[in-house]
Amino acid sequence: MLVCPTGCRFKLCIRRFLRINEIGICVPAYICIAEAYLDLNDCTKATNALGQAFTYEYKYYGEENCRKYWLYDIKSKILEKQGKNDEAAE
């Protein structure tokens, strides 16, 4: 998807994802939101969206069944963008 310099399309997608109220699709939606904010170089909002993804992942799957690996992949990308490469490697 092509994006204008201000990230208009990402912002539109983010607004659409935030309207989703179905817990089963909230995790991938919030992961996409986190990645979009990461592409916009907004690590704070990316971290907030990732936090929501973690919350919904635990709520939907329970702690013993959640698929944390896909959430930690995004977390490591955020940490790398912040220059925290050692933490990202963990």
Sine and cosine of phi, psi and omega as CSV:
sin_phi,cos_phi,sin_psi,cos_psi,sin_omega,cos_omega
0.00,0.00,0.79,-0.62,0.06,-1.00
-0.97,0.23,0.57,-0.82,-0.06,-1.00
-0.78,-0.63,0.69,-0.73,0.09,-1.00
-0.96,0.30,0.26,-0.96,-0.06,-1.00
-0.83,0.55,-0.45,0.89,0.00,-1.00
-1.00,0.01,-0.03,1.00,0.04,-1.00
0.97,0.24,0.50,0.86,-0.07,-1.00
-0.79,0.61,-0.71,0.71,-0.06,-1.00
-0.93,0.37,-0.62,0.78,0.06,-1.00
-0.88,0.48,-0.70,0.72,-0.02,-1.00
-0.89,0.45,-0.62,0.79,0.05,-1.00
-0.90,0.43,-0.71,0.70,0.03,-1.00
-0.88,0.47,-0.66,0.75,0.01,-1.00
-0.88,0.48,-0.71,0.70,0.03,-1.00
-0.86,0.50,-0.64,0.77,0.00,-1.00
-0.92,0.38,-0.69,0.72,0.01,-1.00
-0.89,0.45,-0.59,0.81,-0.03,-1.00
-0.92,0.40,-0.33,0.94,0.03,-1.00
-0.99,0.14,-0.18,0.98,-0.02,-1.00
-0.94,0.34,0.74,-0.67,-0.02,-1.00
-0.81,-0.59,0.42,0.91,0.02,-1.00
-0.96,-0.27,0.92,-0.39,-0.15,-0.99
-0.85,0.53,-0.55,0.83,-0.03,-1.00
-0.90,0.43,-0.44,0.90,0.02,-1.00
-0.94,-0.33,0.05,1.00,0.00,-1.00
-0.93,0.37,-0.60,0.80,-0.04,-1.00
-0.88,0.47,-0.82,0.58,0.02,-1.00
-0.89,0.46,-0.54,0.84,0.02,-1.00
-0.90,0.44,-0.74,0.68,-0.01,-1.00
-0.93,0.36,-0.50,0.87,0.09,-1.00
-0.91,0.41,-0.68,0.73,0.05,-1.00
-0.89,0.45,-0.63,0.78,0.04,-1.00
-0.89,0.45,-0.71,0.70,0.02,-1.00
-0.86,0.51,-0.69,0.72,0.02,-1.00
-0.91,0.41,-0.62,0.79,0.03,-1.00
-0.90,0.43,-0.71,0.70,0.04,-1.00
-0.90,0.43,-0.57,0.82,0.05,-1.00
-0.89,0.45,-0.67,0.74,0.07,-1.00
-0.90,0.44,-0.44,0.90,0.05,-1.00
-1.00,0.02,0.09,1.00,-0.01,-1.00
0.88,0.48,0.53,0.85,0.06,-1.00
-0.94,-0.35,0.99,0.10,-0.07,-1.00
-0.92,0.38,-0.49,0.87,0.02,-1.00
-0.90,0.43,-0.77,0.64,0.00,-1.00
-0.93,0.36,-0.56,0.83,0.06,-1.00
-0.89,0.45,-0.67,0.74,0.03,-1.00
-0.91,0.42,-0.65,0.76,0.04,-1.00
-0.89,0.46,-0.70,0.72,0.02,-1.00
-0.90,0.43,-0.64,0.77,0.03,-1.00
-0.90,0.43,-0.61,0.79,0.07,-1.00
-0.86,0.50,-0.64,0.76,0.06,-1.00
-0.91,0.42,-0.63,0.78,0.03,-1.00
-0.88,0.48,-0.70,0.72,0.05,-1.00
-0.86,0.50,-0.71,0.71,-0.01,-1.00
-0.86,0.52,-0.75,0.66,-0.02,-1.00
-0.93,0.36,-0.57,0.82,0.02,-1.00
-0.88,0.48,-0.73,0.68,0.01,-1.00
-0.92,0.40,-0.64,0.77,-0.03,-1.00
-0.92,0.40,-0.65,0.76,-0.09,-1.00
-0.98,0.18,-0.69,0.72,-0.12,-0.99
-0.98,-0.21,-0.29,0.96,-0.12,-0.99
0.99,0.16,0.43,-0.90,-0.10,-1.00
-0.87,0.49,-0.60,0.80,-0.06,-1.00
-0.97,0.25,-0.34,0.94,-0.06,-1.00
-0.93,-0.36,-0.05,1.00,-0.11,-0.99
-0.94,0.33,0.47,-0.89,-0.07,-1.00
-0.98,-0.20,0.95,0.33,-0.11,-0.99
-0.89,0.45,-0.42,0.91,-0.08,-1.00
-0.83,0.56,-0.62,0.78,-0.04,-1.00
-0.97,0.25,-0.42,0.91,0.08,-1.00
-0.97,0.23,-0.64,0.77,0.00,-1.00
-0.94,0.35,-0.44,0.90,0.08,-1.00
-0.89,0.46,-0.70,0.71,0.03,-1.00
-0.93,0.36,-0.64,0.77,0.02,-1.00
-0.86,0.51,-0.66,0.75,0.01,-1.00
-0.92,0.40,-0.56,0.83,0.06,-1.00
-0.91,0.40,-0.64,0.77,0.04,-1.00
-0.90,0.44,-0.71,0.70,0.00,-1.00
-0.89,0.47,-0.64,0.77,0.05,-1.00
-0.89,0.47,-0.68,0.74,0.00,-1.00
-0.89,0.46,-0.52,0.85,0.02,-1.00
-0.99,0.10,-0.01,1.00,0.00,-1.00
0.99,0.16,0.28,0.96,0.00,-1.00
-0.99,-0.17,0.90,0.44,-0.13,-0.99
-0.91,0.42,-0.57,0.82,0.02,-1.00
-0.90,0.43,-0.69,0.73,0.05,-1.00
-0.91,0.41,-0.61,0.80,-0.01,-1.00
-0.90,0.43,-0.57,0.82,-0.02,-1.00
-0.93,0.37,-0.44,0.90,0.01,-1.00
-0.94,0.34,0.00,0.00,0.00,0.00
